Amino acid sequence: MTSRKTSGGQYLARVLAILFPYIHAAECIFRFDTGALFKKFLCVTLRLNKSLPYTATLLYILLFAAAADSFPQSRYTHYGAAEGLSQLNVRSIVQDKQGFLWAGTWDGLNRFDGYNFLTFHHDFTDSSSIANSNILSLGTDQDDRIWVLFPDGRINVYDKRTRRFRLLKYPDGSPLLSAAIHTPKQDTSGYLWTGLNDTIRRIDPVTLQITSYAAKKVDFPEASVRPSLVMADRNKIYIIDTLLEKYVITTGFDYYSLFVTSDKRIFLTTQKGELKEYDYRNRTIRTLAVFTTAKGTSAILNTLHEDKNGNLWAGTSEGLFICENFRSLTGKVSFKNFSYASPSGKVSEPVYAVFTDDSDVLWIGTISGLYKVNPVRKTFSFLPAAKNYRDLFGDSYPISMLSLEDGRMLTGTTNGLYMYNPANETSYQFTPQNSGYAGHAAFCIYKAPDGGIWVGTRRGLNRYDTRTGRFKEYIFSSGGEPFSYKNRIYAVTASEDGRFWAGSAGGLFEFSPKDGSFLVHTFKSGIVSESKSYILSLLAEGDTLWAGTNGEGLLKISLRDMSYKRFSAQADNPTSLSWNKVMAIHRDRKGRLWAATMGGGLNLLSADEKSFRRFTTKEGLSNNTVYGILEDNSGDLWVSTNAGLSRINGSDYTISVFGRNDLPDITEFNQNSYYKSPDGRLFFGGMRGIISFRPEEIKGNPHLPRIAITDFLLFNKSRPDMLGAPEIRLKYNQNFFSFELAALLYDHPGSNQYAYRLKGLHDEWIYTGTRRNIDFSSVEPGEYIFAAKAANEDGLWSEEQELARIVIVPPFWRTGWFYAVITLLVASAIILSARYYIRKKYKERIAGLEKEKLILEERNKTRDRIARDLHDDLASTVSSAGLYLQSAKQILPENKDAALQFLEKSTSILNKAEQSMSDIVWSVSPNYDSVDNLLLRIRLIAHEMCSSAGIRTEFISSGSGSGSVSEEIRRNIYLAAKEAVSNAVRHSSCTRITLTAKISSEAISLTIQDDGKGFSGSGNNASLGGNGLQNIKKRMSEINGSAQFVSEPSGGTSVMLSAPFASETK
């Protein structure tokens, strides 16, 4: 044995090659470029140690060779304990009708939704839990229940609606035992069947009652038998034909599993690695294949699986094998090993389960976990195919390209220009020596209408002559530095008038290839601090030139006078250009103008050029940094971004994304690094090479995802128990809840998109992208339907699915019965209020009528009083005056003196009548209702009566007299006071009368006091006077007042009158 001494550089190279998958995984997560990172590492290393160029180059090659060889592509995915799998030994895999994937392991049952595993383990404290964590086989039935077979032959059935496991038992409580090979098989009527010890059992799907049947023992059934169900024991086959005849066949050897193909062929696998066919038609058992180990010993054939394409898969103790299109084969069949790219690189580990789901994804259950293999639907070619692209382009990456007529490709890189030949995957670099090319980075490559090829570099333009293979350089310099920023050319085009245009970091060059003359055009904007008209992209159309700038928006330039219109981003205008850095411009076959931006996605200009429609990650674009736009022959647009390719349908604008799932080696592309060949093939260059494809060969995923609720959260706490009921009932204060969704399409679950709506709250669809957690807050009480739909990675949307009915119960004060009670109370209140109002109005009407009656009565009393006063006072007085006048007339001739006395007497009587008339008018006039007028009237009449008799009067008043007093009170007080004064004048022989008035807010009191002779007696005695005093008392009594008399012989008399203002009259 010889040994080789290994250098430190070689050790380091090996270590880096081993570590590269982890480095690449970090790159996928944190989005940094390992190539650029390692390039910096090499540069530093070479600077520090000039003696390490060979080692550094070796490290570089080994590192990026590992990118293609060591790291598994995303077509293959491994799920283990780190991803939530309960145990690595996966024995069985099935898919239910909802789309969930179920995996049985040696320690637990697992439900997988593409994102997370939900595990079930035996709990001895819970009789509804799974009976055993050690699972041998799984199955499903027509009611979408999961059947679980344990190694001891017991059977569990799991009802997803009740979330409970049930152990199958006989009526006596003993468990049903089945052959430890497979779960019960279901017939078209829904009954389930299993066999053991020459007996077939039937299980009722509803009651789970068990019925046993004896089977007919035969070596082979008749050739006419058409099996409906086939079951197995260790060395027996149980057959139920279409006529429900039951057979049991003893094979004479033990086998490991039984498999029935779609065309009813019965295969048996043994622990000796044999694949046998039980041919009941020809009454033979034949061996089709034998699997052996690498040492030639017998392998164990664990399981068989048939996919939709007619391939037969065999899981063995030595790995996974496939027999393609086995249905067309007769006799012995051959299998080839299938590598599912396990992390260790081994393909010889035991495989126990193989399953193809309804979207053609292959699932493999092994001793080291669960593996997923996605079907190949999209065919992208990576250039170079057989070599690392750095072998062709050195330490650089493509930034521009152009395919020539002979199939070769001009490829501009960060370090120069290359001619690449895809046919033999060779390339050579243009140098000053071999072509006259200066060796600078080639930012753009343009083929002019005359066939000339122009290359934009960091110091001007180069024209490539395809006949000589030489370049001619054009430097735009007017005595300045050739390498100034103005000479960095990023875009070249030619207008129909023959003028050439070049976009640079210092403006737009208009130049003539004939003599090299040029003009510089700049377009000041004020958008950025230094307005240098930094041009990144150009598109010439007739007499119009479109220019995309680096931060100054999109320009529409008139080539007639170089006037221009600027389209720029406006933060408050969603229909403006989304971003001011425009990387590419394209006019499609329908005449629509598209602008690619660095940060704002893709923009579509309206026909009237007044608004833009934006396409960003919100609409499904793979990334908002868009570098290039190509239109395929069907009118669809393909755009390159920082995170893969996106295809925009030219008719309905639906977007399909092709990212790391489809382009594992290249997902970050570059500006100007795109090209469409004359035969319709598209090319895009990126950080790790070039991809090429024919758009018509890129087939999308035809499968639409089914969508399911995987969790329900109430106030951010998981409540899966609430999902089993027909509806989710919540209290009014439980209005913050969430749904976790899963689109059950497993190719690329991270690319599945979601949309939802809560019917009853909002009917419009809300698109959430790849976010699958839906939150609701402050939802009002009511009934709602939660509906959702999902799209696959190609943007195809499923039909709407109503996933949950939600009832938020209102508080009692917002319930129907409470509203009814309140309505009843309000109605009652309204009725009572109406009745009260009506009664009030009625009472007011009655009161009004009574008041009118009182007024009328008062008027009548006033009339009666006036009539009485007129009759009593005036009529008698006037009558007396008339008698005196008549007597005077009769005696005038005889006795003039007597006649004169009669005339004087009649005059006095008439004056008295006048006074009475004045009193009547005053008492009924409303102009004299105030207390002041009452006192003034009393004062005047007292003064008049006393002055005629030679008696002095004095009037004293206290209190406010501005208030009003009723006519009745006013009249009676006045007449009572007048009567008292009159009595004093006529009978007291006084020389002085004093009137004292006191007024309060409630009453009036008046005292009439004389200094006359008086009389005996005082108080209220009626004998104190004649009719005068009695009249005074009567008048005051009529108004609820009082009259008191105080008199002493030779001591004068006092009459005290008092009456309330508000008292009703009697």
C-alpha positions, 0 to 999 in steps of 0.5 A: 500500500502506498500513501501520498503526502497531502499539502496544506493547500490540498487539505484546505481545498478539501475542507472548503469543498466539504463546507461548501453545501453549508456555505451555499445554504447560508447564501440562500438564506442571507442572500450574499454572493459566495463567489464574490466573497471568495474572490475577495478572499483569494485576492487578499491571499494572493497579496499576502503570499505570492507563492500561493497562486496554484493553491488559490486557483485550485481552491477556487475551482474546487469550491465552485465545482462543489456548487454543481456536484456536492449541493443537492438541487432543490428538486430533492428535499429531505425531511427529518427530525429538524423539520419536525418529523417524529422519527426518521424510520418512515414505514408508510405514506398516504395522502387523504382527500383534503391533500394532507400527506400522512407518514407513519414511523416507528415512533408516531404518526405524522401529518404534513402540509408542506410546511409543518408536521403535526404528530400523533403519539400514544397517550395512555391517559387518553383513550381517544389517542392513537393506540400505538406509536409504532406504525406499520402501515397506513390507508384511507377510505371513502370517508377520508378517515385514516386507517392505521395498522400496528405491528401486533395486528391491531387497527386504529381508525382516525376520524379527522372531524372528531379528531379521535382515534378508535380501536377496532374491537369485537363485541366482547371487547377483544381487538380485531387483528389483521395480517401485519402487512397492510390496512383493510381494503375498501370495496365499492360499497364502502365495506372494508375487508381484512384477512387472517388465519384463513378467515376474511373479516368485513368491517361496516364503515359506519358502525365499525361492526365486524363480520367474519366469513370463511374463505374457500381454500384453493391453490388457484381460483378459476381463470374466470375469477375477476378479483375485486379485492386482494389482501395478504397474510404472511404466506396467504392471499385472500381474494374477493371477486366481483361476485363476492366469492371469497378465496384463500390461497396458500403460497407455500412461501413467506413474503414481505408485502403484496401489491396489486397493479392498476391492471390487476396483476398481483405482485409479492415481495420477499425478504430474499429480494425476490419480486414474484407475480401471482398469475391467477390467470395462468395459475403460476407463480413466477419470479420477475426480478431479484435484488441483491446487495453490493456483495451479492447477497440477497436484499430485502424487497420492502415495498412496491409502488406504481406511478401515473406514468406506468413506472414501477418503483421498488423500495429495498434494503439497498435503496430505491429502484425504478422499472420504467414503463413496466406494463409493456414488459413481459417476462423478467423485468429490470430495475435501475437505481434511482438517486434521491440525493440524500445528504450523505450521498448514499443511495443504498439505505433501506427504503420502506415506502414509496408514494406519488401524490396527486401532483406527481411528487415522489415521496420516499420513506427511508431509514433516515427520514422522508424524501421528496422528489419534484417532477421535472416540468421546466427545461432550462439549459445552463451554459456552459453545460459540462464546465464551470462557467469560470473555466470559460470566463475567468474570474468574472460574470456575464453582463451583456451578450449577443448571439451571432448567426453561426451560433457563437455568442459574444459575451461581455463580462466584468473583465472583458469580452469573450467569444463563446461557442456553445457547440463545443463549450469553448471560449476565447477572450478578445485582447489588444493583441488578438483583436484590438479590443482594449480588454475593458468590461463590456457593458452592452452589445448592440447589433445595428441595422446595417449589421455592425456590432457595437460594444459599450465599454468603460471608455467609449464604443468599440465596433466589431468587424465580423470579417476581420475579427478586429475592433475599432475604438471610439472615445468621446473625449474633448481633451479630457481623460478617456476614462472619465465617467462620460465615456462609460457606455451603458446603452447603444441604439440607432434611429431611423434617420441613421444617427447613432445614440449612446447612453453614458454616465455623463449624458446622451451622445449623438455621434457619427461612425463615419468621422467619429464626431459627436454631440453631448445632450444632457437633461437637467431634472433636479431629482438627484443632487448631481443631474448628469443625465446618467443614461442606462437604457435606450429605445429608438422609435421613429423620431422618438428616443426613449431613455431610461436614466439612473435616478432621473426617471424615464425620458421621451425625447423628440429627435427633431428638436431634442425637446423631452418629456420626463416621467418620474416617480411620485410618492403620493401618486400610485399611477406614476412611474414606480422608481426613477432608475430605469434599467430596460425599455421594451415596446411589445407587439401590441404597442405597449411600452414597458419600463424595468426599474431597479427597485420598483418592479415593472411598469406599463405605460398607458396608451395616453401616456398619462399613467403607469400600471405597476407589476411588483412582488405584490402582484407576484413578480419574483423581485422588484429589481428588474434588469431585462425584458424579452418578448417570446414568440407568443407575446409573453414577456420574460423579465430577469430580476435579482431573484430569478425570472418572471413570465408575464402573460401578454393577454391577462397579465398573470405572472409565473415565477421561476426562481431557486426551485427552477434555476438553482444555479442562477437566480441573480441576473445582470443588466443588459445580459439578455438576448433573443436569438432569431429562432426564438430562443431566450438567453439570460446571463447572471452571476453564475453563468447563462441560461438558455431555453425555448419558452414553448418548452417551459411547461408550468405546473398544471395542478391547482392547490387545494387549500386547508386550515391547519390551525385556528388561533384565538388571541394568538393561542392555538385552538385546533379543537374549534375546527372540528365543529360545523361552525366556529362560535365566538363571543363578542369579545373574542373578536381577535382571531387568526387562521393558518392556511396551507396550500396542499401542493408540495412541489414548491410550497414556499412559492404557493400564493394565497388570497382570502375574503371574509364574506359578510365583512368584505367580498373583495379578495385580499391577496397576501402573496406567500403569507399564509397567516390571516389575522382578523381583529375588531370583527363585529358580531354576526355570521361570516364565511371564511373563503380562500384560494391558492395559486401554485408557483406558476400563478395558476389559481384554484377555485374558491373554497369556503373553509369555515363558518364563523358566528360571533355571538353579540352581547345580550344587549345586541341580541334579538330578544333584547331588541324585542324587549327594548322595542316592546318597552319603547312601544309601551313608553310611546303608547303611555306617552301618547295616552298621557299626552292625549289625557293631558291635552284632554285635561288642558282642553277641559281646563281651558273650557273650564277657564273659558267658563270661569272667564265667561262666568266672570264676565257675566258676574262683571256684567251683573255687577256693573248692571247692579252698580248701575242700577243700584247707584246710578239709576237710584242717584239719577232718579233722585236727581230727576225728582229734585229737578222735577220738584224744582221745576214745579216750585220755581214760579212760587219759591225760587229759593226752594227751587234753587235748593232742589237744583243744588241737591240734584247737582250734588247727586249727579256729581255723586253719580259721576263719581260712581260711574268713574269708579265702575270704569276704573274697576273694569279697566285693565290699564289700572291692574297695578298696585300703584294705580290702586293706591293712587286711586285710593289716595285721590278719592280720600283727598277729594272727600276730605278736602271738601270737608276741611279734613287733612289727609296723610298717605304713607306707603312702603314696599314695591307696588309694581306688581299686578292685582286682579280686577276683583281684588282691586275693586273690593279693596278700593271700595272698602277703603272708600267706604272707610274714608267716607264713614270717617268724613261723615261720622267721626268729626275728625280733623285728620285722616291717615292712610298707611299702605304696606305691600309685600310679594304676597299681600297688601294691607291698608290702615285708615285711621282718624282722630275723631270721636270714635265709638265703643267696641272694636274687632270684628263685632258686627254691632260696631257699625251700621251697614257701612262696616258690614259692607267693608267686611263683606267686600274683604271676605269676598277676596279672602281678605280681612277687615278689623276695626279699632275705635275708642270714644274720643280716641278715633277709629282705625280700619285695617284692611288686608288681602292676598294677591294670589287668593282666589275670590269667593 
